């Protein structure tokens, strides 16, 4: 692997940085809303799963 001098390295960093696509304000808001909705749905799902497993464990322990 060849060594790159600091000047060339900075030019490469700038070139790569210019390829970055930054999301627009609308894309950021839309993504944030989608993430919040998915977090709520997953929280409700895991709450349901936890409740069911808790009930099954309580029932199994009551048999002892």
C-alpha positions as CSV (number, residue, x, y, z in Angstrom):
1,X,0.0,0.0,0.0
2,X,1.5,3.3,-1.1
3,X,1.8,6.2,1.3
4,X,-0.1,9.4,0.4
5,X,1.2,12.8,1.3
6,X,-1.0,15.0,3.5
7,X,-1.9,17.4,0.6
8,X,-3.1,14.5,-1.6
9,X,-5.0,13.0,1.3
10,X,-6.9,16.2,1.9
11,X,-7.7,16.5,-1.9
12,X,-9.1,12.9,-1.8
13,X,-11.1,13.7,1.4
14,X,-12.6,16.8,-0.3
15,X,-13.4,14.8,-3.5
16,X,-15.2,12.1,-1.4
17,X,-17.0,14.7,0.7
18,X,-18.4,16.4,-2.4
19,X,-20.1,13.0,-3.3
20,X,-22.2,13.1,-0.2
21,X,-25.9,13.6,-0.7
22,X,-27.3,15.5,2.2
23,X,-31.0,15.0,2.8
24,X,-33.4,17.9,2.4
25,X,-35.4,19.3,5.3
26,X,-38.5,17.5,4.0
27,X,-36.6,14.2,3.7
28,X,-35.3,14.6,7.2
29,X,-38.8,15.3,8.7
30,X,-40.4,12.4,6.7
31,X,-37.7,10.0,7.9
32,X,-38.0,11.2,11.5
33,X,-41.8,10.7,11.5
34,X,-41.4,7.2,9.9
35,X,-38.8,6.3,12.6
36,X,-41.2,7.5,15.4
37,X,-44.1,5.5,14.0
38,X,-42.0,2.4,13.7
39,X,-40.7,2.8,17.3
40,X,-44.2,3.1,18.5
41,X,-45.4,0.0,16.6
42,X,-42.4,-2.1,17.8
43,X,-42.9,-0.9,21.4
44,X,-46.5,-2.1,21.3
45,X,-45.4,-5.4,19.7
46,X,-42.8,-6.1,22.4
47,X,-45.2,-5.0,25.1
48,X,-47.7,-7.5,23.8
49,X,-45.1,-10.3,23.5
50,X,-43.8,-9.5,27.1
51,X,-47.3,-9.5,28.4
52,X,-48.1,-12.9,26.8
53,X,-44.8,-14.5,28.0
54,X,-45.4,-13.1,31.5
55,X,-48.8,-14.6,31.6
56,X,-47.5,-18.0,30.4
57,X,-44.8,-18.0,33.0
58,X,-47.2,-17.0,35.8
59,X,-49.5,-19.8,34.7
60,X,-46.7,-22.3,34.5
61,X,-45.4,-21.4,37.9
62,X,-48.9,-21.6,39.4
63,X,-48.9,-25.3,38.4
64,X,-46.1,-26.1,40.8
